[in-house]
Amino acid sequence: MSAPSTLPELARAAGARRRLALSYELFPARSEASFDRLRETVAQLEATRPDYVSVTSRTGQENLSRVLELTEHVLRETSLRPLVHLTCTGSSRTQLELVIDALLDLGVRGILALRGDVTDAHRADEDEVPFARYLVELVREIERRRTAMLAGGRVSIGVAAYPRRHPESPTRRHDLEVLVSKERSGADFAITQVFFDPADYVDLVDRARDVGVRMPIVPGFVPATDPRRLHRLAELSGVHAPPELLHALESARDEAERRRIGVRWSVDLIRQVLDEGASGLHLYTFNRHEVALDVLEQIDLSRA
């Protein structure tokens, strides 16, 4: 079958399939040895042709050198596009401007704007850029300043969304108000925190659309194969994995059975969410490409 060669043919070809977005989250390496392993993970994930890979960072840019190391590797040595996490908590406006400029100079054109985790000693009134929506505005301000260098292009800005209530939020309604404010400040899309019930994602999208949010809300998934990681996620986020899943994982005979159980459960969840109309999926890999690829192998993204 020959490739479409006219605009009508291209339009019909695009309409004949539903192209779903695919992305992964990666952690910067902590040492040279772990960076060697991370290179292999990046190479394995690159083969699946994701739309981008997100590069995490610590609050206050504590691991900035490692973030830049991974980002530069992705830009220089692969065909991938990085979406670099940027947190505003614990950083001055000047520090954030320097980091944004450095990322743009490297060639980064995607930023995930986050408030970042806070400690008990943190004082919000001391932050010059206290919330993610102000960080989005700062990126847009710098973008306008550098429009010639960007050739009139635009930085793509992502933000976080919460199918379950944010642990510091008073209500789910407040979460929606925050999401609206981030879109109005210039965000292009949102990636959700992990969830374990497809109804949570569907409800988030429905409620977001009702209050005027129009940007894509990409569901984020963690391959649910490690019970210790699931317990840790619950401690950090307040989102608990189903007891029956945890019991099955903890009762598995060996690692291979645990992996099969977790992959099967994750695939079922992703399929249900995609069937509800999600525009794609974002996998939190924890730098373990093997499990991520096991999950992806069973998902039909109809990628061209």
C-alpha positions as YAML, in Angstrom:
chain: A
units: angstrom
residues:
- id: 1
  name: MET
  ca: [0.00, 0.00, 0.00]
- id: 2
  name: SER
  ca: [1.50, 3.34, -1.05]
- id: 3
  name: ALA
  ca: [1.80, 6.27, 1.33]
- id: 4
  name: PRO
  ca: [-0.83, 9.04, 1.03]
- id: 5
  name: SER
  ca: [0.47, 11.89, -1.13]
- id: 6
  name: THR
  ca: [-2.27, 14.54, -1.04]
- id: 7
  name: LEU
  ca: [-3.79, 16.52, 1.80]
- id: 8
  name: PRO
  ca: [-7.18, 14.76, 1.59]
- id: 9
  name: GLU
  ca: [-5.43, 11.39, 1.61]
- id: 10
  name: LEU
  ca: [-3.34, 12.43, 4.59]
- id: 11
  name: ALA
  ca: [-6.45, 13.58, 6.42]
- id: 12
  name: ARG
  ca: [-8.27, 10.31, 5.72]
- id: 13
  name: ALA
  ca: [-5.22, 8.29, 6.83]
- id: 14
  name: ALA
  ca: [-4.98, 10.25, 10.09]
- id: 15
  name: GLY
  ca: [-8.69, 9.87, 10.74]
- id: 16
  name: ALA
  ca: [-8.58, 6.13, 10.15]
- id: 17
  name: ARG
  ca: [-6.51, 5.56, 13.28]
- id: 18
  name: ARG
  ca: [-6.40, 7.02, 16.75]
- id: 19
  name: ARG
  ca: [-2.82, 8.01, 17.48]
- id: 20
  name: LEU
  ca: [-2.07, 7.80, 21.18]
- id: 21
  name: ALA
  ca: [0.75, 9.64, 22.93]
- id: 22
  name: LEU
  ca: [3.45, 7.65, 24.72]
- id: 23
  name: SER
  ca: [6.00, 8.93, 27.21]
- id: 24
  name: TYR
  ca: [8.22, 7.71, 30.01]
- id: 25
  name: GLU
  ca: [9.65, 9.20, 33.19]
- id: 26
  name: LEU
  ca: [13.35, 8.80, 33.96]
- id: 27
  name: PHE
  ca: [15.47, 9.58, 37.02]
- id: 28
  name: PRO
  ca: [18.93, 11.13, 36.56]
- id: 29
  name: ALA
  ca: [21.76, 8.81, 37.53]
- id: 30
  name: ARG
  ca: [23.43, 9.13, 40.93]
- id: 31
  name: SER
  ca: [26.82, 7.80, 39.82]
- id: 32
  name: GLU
  ca: [28.81, 6.95, 36.70]
- id: 33
  name: ALA
  ca: [27.98, 3.27, 37.09]
- id: 34
  name: SER
  ca: [24.26, 3.94, 37.29]
- id: 35
  name: PHE
  ca: [24.54, 6.33, 34.33]
- id: 36
  name: ASP
  ca: [25.91, 3.47, 32.23]
- id: 37
  name: ARG
  ca: [22.82, 1.42, 33.13]
- id: 38
  name: LEU
  ca: [20.60, 4.41, 32.44]
- id: 39
  name: ARG
  ca: [22.03, 4.76, 28.94]
- id: 40
  name: GLU
  ca: [20.88, 1.21, 28.22]
- id: 41
  name: THR
  ca: [17.41, 2.00, 29.56]
- id: 42
  name: VAL
  ca: [17.21, 5.10, 27.35]
- id: 43
  name: ALA
  ca: [18.27, 3.07, 24.31]
- id: 44
  name: GLN
  ca: [15.67, 0.38, 25.00]
- id: 45
  name: LEU
  ca: [12.87, 2.92, 25.48]
- id: 46
  name: GLU
  ca: [13.92, 4.90, 22.41]
- id: 47
  name: ALA
  ca: [13.16, 1.86, 20.27]
- id: 48
  name: THR
  ca: [9.45, 2.22, 21.14]
- id: 49
  name: ARG
  ca: [9.39, 5.72, 19.59]
- id: 50
  name: PRO
  ca: [7.90, 7.67, 22.52]
- id: 51
  name: ASP
  ca: [6.81, 11.25, 22.02]
- id: 52
  name: TYR
  ca: [9.10, 12.38, 24.84]
- id: 53
  name: VAL
  ca: [10.82, 11.26, 28.01]
- id: 54
  name: SER
  ca: [10.49, 13.28, 31.20]
- id: 55
  name: VAL
  ca: [13.59, 13.92, 33.30]
- id: 56
  name: THR
  ca: [12.92, 14.33, 37.01]
- id: 57
  name: SER
  ca: [14.66, 16.81, 39.30]
- id: 58
  name: ARG
  ca: [14.85, 17.31, 43.04]
- id: 59
  name: THR
  ca: [13.32, 20.24, 44.87]
- id: 60
  name: GLY
  ca: [15.64, 23.23, 44.85]
- id: 61
  name: GLN
  ca: [17.55, 21.89, 41.82]
- id: 62
  name: GLU
  ca: [19.75, 19.87, 44.20]
- id: 63
  name: ASN
  ca: [20.73, 17.44, 41.44]
- id: 64
  name: LEU
  ca: [20.89, 19.96, 38.58]
- id: 65
  name: SER
  ca: [24.21, 18.69, 37.24]
- id: 66
  name: ARG
  ca: [22.81, 15.17, 36.92]
- id: 67
  name: VAL
  ca: [19.61, 16.49, 35.34]
- id: 68
  name: LEU
  ca: [21.64, 18.36, 32.74]
- id: 69
  name: GLU
  ca: [23.84, 15.28, 32.19]
- id: 70
  name: LEU
  ca: [20.84, 13.09, 31.33]
- id: 71
  name: THR
  ca: [19.12, 15.83, 29.35]
- id: 72
  name: GLU
  ca: [22.21, 16.46, 27.24]
- id: 73
  name: HIS
  ca: [22.60, 12.73, 26.59]
- id: 74
  name: VAL
  ca: [19.00, 12.50, 25.40]
- id: 75
  name: LEU
  ca: [19.41, 15.53, 23.13]
- id: 76
  name: ARG
  ca: [22.83, 14.70, 21.70]
- id: 77
  name: GLU
  ca: [22.86, 10.92, 21.54]
- id: 78
  name: THR
  ca: [19.25, 9.95, 20.83]
- id: 79
  name: SER
  ca: [16.26, 10.96, 18.75]
- id: 80
  name: LEU
  ca: [14.19, 11.54, 21.89]
- id: 81
  name: ARG
  ca: [12.75, 14.80, 23.13]
- id: 82
  name: PRO
  ca: [13.20, 15.59, 26.84]
- id: 83
  name: LEU
  ca: [10.52, 17.07, 29.06]
- id: 84
  name: VAL
  ca: [12.56, 18.40, 31.98]
- id: 85
  name: HIS
  ca: [10.99, 18.71, 35.42]
- id: 86
  name: LEU
  ca: [11.43, 22.12, 37.03]
- id: 87
  name: THR
  ca: [10.38, 22.79, 40.62]
- id: 88
  name: CYS
  ca: [9.96, 26.24, 42.14]
- id: 89
  name: THR
  ca: [9.97, 25.44, 45.87]
- id: 90
  name: GLY
  ca: [13.28, 26.34, 47.49]
- id: 91
  name: SER
  ca: [14.59, 28.35, 44.51]
- id: 92
  name: SER
  ca: [14.70, 32.08, 43.98]
- id: 93
  name: ARG
  ca: [13.31, 33.68, 40.85]
- id: 94
  name: THR
  ca: [16.85, 34.43, 39.68]
- id: 95
  name: GLN
  ca: [17.89, 30.80, 40.15]
- id: 96
  name: LEU
  ca: [14.88, 29.61, 38.18]
- id: 97
  name: GLU
  ca: [15.60, 32.05, 35.38]
- id: 98
  name: LEU
  ca: [19.17, 30.75, 35.16]
- id: 99
  name: VAL
  ca: [17.97, 27.13, 35.00]
- id: 100
  name: ILE
  ca: [15.34, 27.90, 32.35]
- id: 101
  name: ASP
  ca: [17.91, 29.76, 30.24]
- id: 102
  name: ALA
  ca: [20.35, 26.86, 30.58]
- id: 103
  name: LEU
  ca: [17.71, 24.36, 29.48]
- id: 104
  name: LEU
  ca: [16.73, 26.44, 26.47]
- id: 105
  name: ASP
  ca: [20.40, 26.87, 25.54]
- id: 106
  name: LEU
  ca: [20.78, 23.09, 25.55]
- id: 107
  name: GLY
  ca: [17.88, 22.77, 23.15]
- id: 108
  name: VAL
  ca: [15.15, 21.75, 25.60]
- id: 109
  name: ARG
  ca: [11.70, 22.70, 24.34]
- id: 110
  name: GLY
  ca: [9.58, 20.91, 26.94]
- id: 111
  name: ILE
  ca: [9.31, 21.75, 30.66]
- id: 112
  name: LEU
  ca: [7.15, 20.13, 33.34]
- id: 113
  name: ALA
  ca: [6.41, 22.97, 35.78]
- id: 114
  name: LEU
  ca: [5.96, 21.73, 39.35]
- id: 115
  name: ARG
  ca: [5.83, 23.26, 42.79]
- id: 116
  name: GLY
  ca: [7.94, 20.44, 44.23]
- id: 117
  name: ASP
  ca: [7.89, 18.62, 47.55]
- id: 118
  name: VAL
  ca: [8.05, 20.64, 50.74]
- id: 119
  name: THR
  ca: [9.58, 19.78, 54.10]
- id: 120
  name: ASP
  ca: [8.25, 20.55, 57.56]
- id: 121
  name: ALA
  ca: [10.79, 23.38, 57.81]
- id: 122
  name: HIS
  ca: [9.67, 24.96, 54.55]
- id: 123
  name: ARG
  ca: [8.09, 28.42, 54.73]
- id: 124
  name: ALA
  ca: [5.91, 29.18, 51.73]
- id: 125
  name: ASP
  ca: [6.03, 32.92, 52.40]
- id: 126
  name: GLU
  ca: [9.76, 32.88, 51.65]
- id: 127
  name: ASP
  ca: [9.31, 31.49, 48.12]
- id: 128
  name: GLU
  ca: [9.55, 34.09, 45.35]
- id: 129
  name: VAL
  ca: [7.76, 31.68, 42.98]
- id: 130
  name: PRO
  ca: [5.46, 29.83, 45.38]
- id: 131
  name: PHE
  ca: [3.23, 27.80, 43.05]
- id: 132
  name: ALA
  ca: [3.43, 26.02, 39.70]
- id: 133
  name: ARG
  ca: [1.19, 28.53, 37.95]
- id: 134
  name: TYR
  ca: [3.72, 31.29, 38.66]
- id: 135
  name: LEU
  ca: [6.46, 29.04, 37.31]
- id: 136
  name: VAL
  ca: [4.45, 28.55, 34.12]
- id: 137
  name: GLU
  ca: [4.17, 32.33, 33.81]
- id: 138
  name: LEU
  ca: [7.92, 32.69, 34.32]
- id: 139
  name: VAL
  ca: [8.68, 30.19, 31.55]
- id: 140
  name: ARG
  ca: [6.33, 32.06, 29.22]
- id: 141
  name: GLU
  ca: [7.99, 35.37, 30.14]
- id: 142
  name: ILE
  ca: [11.45, 34.02, 29.30]
- id: 143
  name: GLU
  ca: [10.07, 32.45, 26.14]
- id: 144
  name: ARG
  ca: [8.84, 35.86, 24.95]
- id: 145
  name: ARG
  ca: [12.25, 37.36, 25.72]
- id: 146
  name: ARG
  ca: [13.98, 34.70, 23.63]
- id: 147
  name: THR
  ca: [11.52, 34.43, 20.79]
- id: 148
  name: ALA
  ca: [14.18, 35.15, 18.15]
- id: 149
  name: MET
  ca: [16.38, 32.31, 19.42]
- id: 150
  name: LEU
  ca: [13.35, 30.03, 19.42]
- id: 151
  name: ALA
  ca: [12.62, 31.07, 15.82]
- id: 152
  name: GLY
  ca: [9.15, 32.12, 16.86]
- id: 153
  name: GLY
  ca: [8.55, 28.68, 18.35]
- id: 154
  name: ARG
  ca: [6.96, 27.86, 21.64]
- id: 155
  name: VAL
  ca: [8.07, 25.90, 24.67]
- id: 156
  name: SER
  ca: [5.65, 23.10, 25.57]
- id: 157
  name: ILE
  ca: [4.75, 23.29, 29.26]
- id: 158
  name: GLY
  ca: [3.25, 20.43, 31.22]
- id: 159
  name: VAL
  ca: [1.84, 20.47, 34.74]
- id: 160
  name: ALA
  ca: [0.59, 17.94, 37.28]
- id: 161
  name: ALA
  ca: [-3.02, 16.84, 37.79]
- id: 162
  name: TYR
  ca: [-4.49, 14.73, 40.57]
- id: 163
  name: PRO
  ca: [-7.18, 12.06, 40.04]
- id: 164
  name: ARG
  ca: [-7.24, 11.69, 43.79]
- id: 165
  name: ARG
  ca: [-7.08, 14.73, 46.04]
- id: 166
  name: HIS
  ca: [-3.63, 16.28, 46.46]
- id: 167
  name: PRO
  ca: [-2.48, 15.43, 50.02]
- id: 168
  name: GLU
  ca: [-2.21, 19.13, 50.91]
- id: 169
  name: SER
  ca: [-5.39, 20.22, 49.17]
- id: 170
  name: PRO
  ca: [-8.49, 20.95, 51.28]
- id: 171
  name: THR
  ca: [-10.90, 19.65, 48.61]
- id: 172
  name: ARG
  ca: [-10.96, 18.09, 45.17]
- id: 173
  name: ARG
  ca: [-12.66, 21.29, 43.99]
- id: 174
  name: HIS
  ca: [-9.56, 23.19, 45.05]
- id: 175
  name: ASP
  ca: [-7.44, 20.84, 42.93]
- id: 176
  name: LEU
  ca: [-9.57, 21.76, 39.93]
- id: 177
  name: GLU
  ca: [-9.21, 25.47, 40.62]
- id: 178
  name: VAL
  ca: [-5.44, 25.03, 40.70]
- id: 179
  name: LEU
  ca: [-5.53, 23.13, 37.40]
- id: 180
  name: VAL
  ca: [-7.61, 25.88, 35.79]
- id: 181
  name: SER
  ca: [-5.16, 28.52, 36.99]
- id: 182
  name: LYS
  ca: [-2.21, 26.61, 35.53]
- id: 183
  name: GLU
  ca: [-3.89, 26.35, 32.14]
- id: 184
  name: ARG
  ca: [-4.78, 30.05, 32.17]
- id: 185
  name: SER
  ca: [-1.16, 30.85, 33.02]
- id: 186
  name: GLY
  ca: [-0.02, 29.08, 29.85]
- id: 187
  name: ALA
  ca: [0.21, 25.33, 30.49]
- id: 188
  name: ASP
  ca: [-0.31, 23.12, 27.43]
- id: 189
  name: PHE
  ca: [-1.07, 19.74, 29.00]
- id: 190
  name: ALA
  ca: [-1.19, 17.88, 32.29]
- id: 191
  name: ILE
  ca: [0.14, 14.52, 33.45]
- id: 192
  name: THR
  ca: [-1.67, 12.82, 36.29]
- id: 193
  name: GLN
  ca: [-0.31, 11.42, 39.48]
- id: 194
  name: VAL
  ca: [-0.68, 7.64, 39.73]
- id: 195
  name: PHE
  ca: [-4.09, 6.13, 40.36]
- id: 196
  name: PHE
  ca: [-5.45, 2.60, 40.58]
- id: 197
  name: ASP
  ca: [-9.10, 2.99, 39.63]
- id: 198
  name: PRO
  ca: [-10.00, 4.03, 36.06]
- id: 199
  name: ALA
  ca: [-13.08, 5.81, 37.44]
- id: 200
  name: ASP
  ca: [-10.77, 8.26, 39.22]
- id: 201
  name: TYR
  ca: [-9.24, 9.35, 35.93]
- id: 202
  name: VAL
  ca: [-12.57, 9.55, 34.11]
- id: 203
  name: ASP
  ca: [-14.05, 11.60, 36.95]
- id: 204
  name: LEU
  ca: [-11.08, 13.99, 36.93]
- id: 205
  name: VAL
  ca: [-11.40, 14.62, 33.20]
- id: 206
  name: ASP
  ca: [-15.17, 15.07, 33.37]
- id: 207
  name: ARG
  ca: [-14.94, 17.53, 36.26]
- id: 208
  name: ALA
  ca: [-12.05, 19.39, 34.61]
- id: 209
  name: ARG
  ca: [-14.00, 19.80, 31.37]
- id: 210
  name: ASP
  ca: [-17.03, 21.02, 33.33]
- id: 211
  name: VAL
  ca: [-14.99, 23.90, 34.79]
- id: 212
  name: GLY
  ca: [-13.42, 24.83, 31.47]
- id: 213
  name: VAL
  ca: [-10.12, 22.95, 31.30]
- id: 214
  name: ARG
  ca: [-9.40, 22.12, 27.66]
- id: 215
  name: MET
  ca: [-5.79, 20.95, 27.66]
- id: 216
  name: PRO
  ca: [-5.03, 17.22, 27.35]
- id: 217
  name: ILE
  ca: [-4.85, 15.33, 30.64]
- id: 218
  name: VAL
  ca: [-2.47, 12.41, 30.15]
- id: 219
  name: PRO
  ca: [-2.87, 9.51, 32.59]
- id: 220
  name: GLY
  ca: [0.26, 8.47, 34.47]
- id: 221
  name: PHE
  ca: [0.83, 4.83, 35.39]
- id: 222
  name: VAL
  ca: [3.38, 2.97, 37.47]
- id: 223
  name: PRO
  ca: [3.96, -0.67, 36.47]
- id: 224
  name: ALA
  ca: [2.59, -2.28, 39.63]
- id: 225
  name: THR
  ca: [5.13, -5.04, 40.13]
- id: 226
  name: ASP
  ca: [6.94, -3.96, 43.31]
- id: 227
  name: PRO
  ca: [4.89, -3.95, 46.53]
- id: 228
  name: ARG
  ca: [7.54, -2.00, 48.42]
- id: 229
  name: ARG
  ca: [7.40, 0.76, 45.84]
- id: 230
  name: LEU
  ca: [3.61, 0.82, 46.00]
- id: 231
  name: HIS
  ca: [3.74, 1.18, 49.78]
- id: 232
  name: ARG
  ca: [6.25, 4.01, 49.42]
- id: 233
  name: LEU
  ca: [4.06, 5.76, 46.85]
- id: 234
  name: ALA
  ca: [1.17, 5.57, 49.29]
- id: 235
  name: GLU
  ca: [3.29, 7.21, 52.00]
- id: 236
  name: LEU
  ca: [4.32, 10.04, 49.69]
- id: 237
  name: SER
  ca: [1.08, 10.66, 47.82]
- id: 238
  name: GLY
  ca: [-1.71, 9.21, 49.94]
- id: 239
  name: VAL
  ca: [-2.78, 7.06, 46.96]
- id: 240
  name: HIS
  ca: [-3.03, 3.43, 48.05]
- id: 241
  name: ALA
  ca: [-2.85, 0.42, 45.78]
- id: 242
  name: PRO
  ca: [-5.79, -2.01, 46.07]
- id: 243
  name: PRO
  ca: [-5.34, -4.48, 48.94]
- id: 244
  name: GLU
  ca: [-6.02, -7.42, 46.64]
- id: 245
  name: LEU
  ca: [-3.18, -6.34, 44.32]
- id: 246
  name: LEU
  ca: [-0.77, -5.93, 47.21]
- id: 247
  name: HIS
  ca: [-1.78, -9.32, 48.62]
- id: 248
  name: ALA
  ca: [-1.23, -11.02, 45.26]
- id: 249
  name: LEU
  ca: [2.18, -9.42, 44.84]
- id: 250
  name: GLU
  ca: [3.31, -10.19, 48.36]
- id: 251
  name: SER
  ca: [2.07, -13.80, 48.12]
- id: 252
  name: ALA
  ca: [3.80, -14.51, 44.79]
- id: 253
  name: ARG
  ca: [6.16, -17.48, 44.75]
- id: 254
  name: ASP
  ca: [9.03, -15.59, 43.17]
- id: 255
  name: GLU
  ca: [10.02, -12.43, 41.31]
- id: 256
  name: ALA
  ca: [8.91, -13.80, 37.95]
- id: 257
  name: GLU
  ca: [5.37, -14.48, 39.20]
- id: 258
  name: ARG
  ca: [5.26, -11.08, 40.92]
- id: 259
  name: ARG
  ca: [6.23, -9.44, 37.65]
- id: 260
  name: ARG
  ca: [3.55, -11.33, 35.71]
- id: 261
  name: ILE
  ca: [0.88, -10.35, 38.23]
- id: 262
  name: GLY
  ca: [1.87, -6.69, 38.25]
- id: 263
  name: VAL
  ca: [2.18, -6.39, 34.48]
- id: 264
  name: ARG
  ca: [-1.19, -8.06, 33.91]
- id: 265
  name: TRP
  ca: [-2.87, -5.77, 36.44]
- id: 266
  name: SER
  ca: [-1.23, -2.65, 34.96]
- id: 267
  name: VAL
  ca: [-2.20, -3.61, 31.41]
- id: 268
  name: ASP
  ca: [-5.83, -4.11, 32.44]
- id: 269
  name: LEU
  ca: [-5.91, -0.68, 34.09]
- id: 270
  name: ILE
  ca: [-4.31, 1.07, 31.11]
- id: 271
  name: ARG
  ca: [-6.67, -0.61, 28.66]
- id: 272
  name: GLN
  ca: [-9.70, 0.52, 30.65]
- id: 273
  name: VAL
  ca: [-8.46, 4.11, 30.74]
- id: 274
  name: LEU
  ca: [-7.66, 4.14, 27.02]
- id: 275
  name: ASP
  ca: [-11.09, 2.71, 26.28]
- id: 276
  name: GLU
  ca: [-12.54, 5.70, 28.13]
- id: 277
  name: GLY
  ca: [-10.87, 8.04, 25.64]
- id: 278
  name: ALA
  ca: [-7.52, 8.96, 27.19]
- id: 279
  name: SER
  ca: [-5.16, 10.57, 24.70]
- id: 280
  name: GLY
  ca: [-2.20, 8.40, 25.65]
- id: 281
  name: LEU
  ca: [-0.17, 7.15, 28.57]
- id: 282
  name: HIS
  ca: [2.82, 8.19, 30.64]
- id: 283
  name: LEU
  ca: [4.79, 5.41, 32.35]
- id: 284
  name: TYR
  ca: [6.71, 6.06, 35.55]
- id: 285
  name: THR
  ca: [9.55, 3.63, 34.85]
- id: 286
  name: PHE
  ca: [11.82, 4.11, 37.90]
- id: 287
  name: ASN
  ca: [14.57, 3.49, 35.32]
- id: 288
  name: ARG
  ca: [13.43, -0.12, 34.85]
- id: 289
  name: HIS
  ca: [12.85, -0.47, 31.15]
- id: 290
  name: GLU
  ca: [12.21, -4.22, 31.28]
- id: 291
  name: VAL
  ca: [8.92, -3.92, 33.15]
- id: 292
  name: ALA
  ca: [7.82, -0.88, 31.16]
- id: 293
  name: LEU
  ca: [8.41, -2.77, 27.92]
- id: 294
  name: ASP
  ca: [6.50, -5.79, 29.26]
- id: 295
  name: VAL
  ca: [3.51, -3.52, 29.83]
- id: 296
  name: LEU
  ca: [3.81, -1.74, 26.51]
- id: 297
  name: GLU
  ca: [4.09, -5.00, 24.59]
- id: 298
  name: GLN
  ca: [0.48, -5.80, 25.51]
- id: 299
  name: ILE
  ca: [-0.94, -2.33, 24.74]
- id: 300
  name: ASP
  ca: [-2.03, -1.49, 21.20]
- id: 301
  name: LEU
  ca: [-1.27, 2.19, 20.74]
- id: 302
  name: SER
  ca: [-1.90, 2.00, 16.96]
- id: 303
  name: ARG
  ca: [1.24, 4.00, 16.45]
- id: 304
  name: ALA
  ca: [2.10, 4.89, 12.86]
...
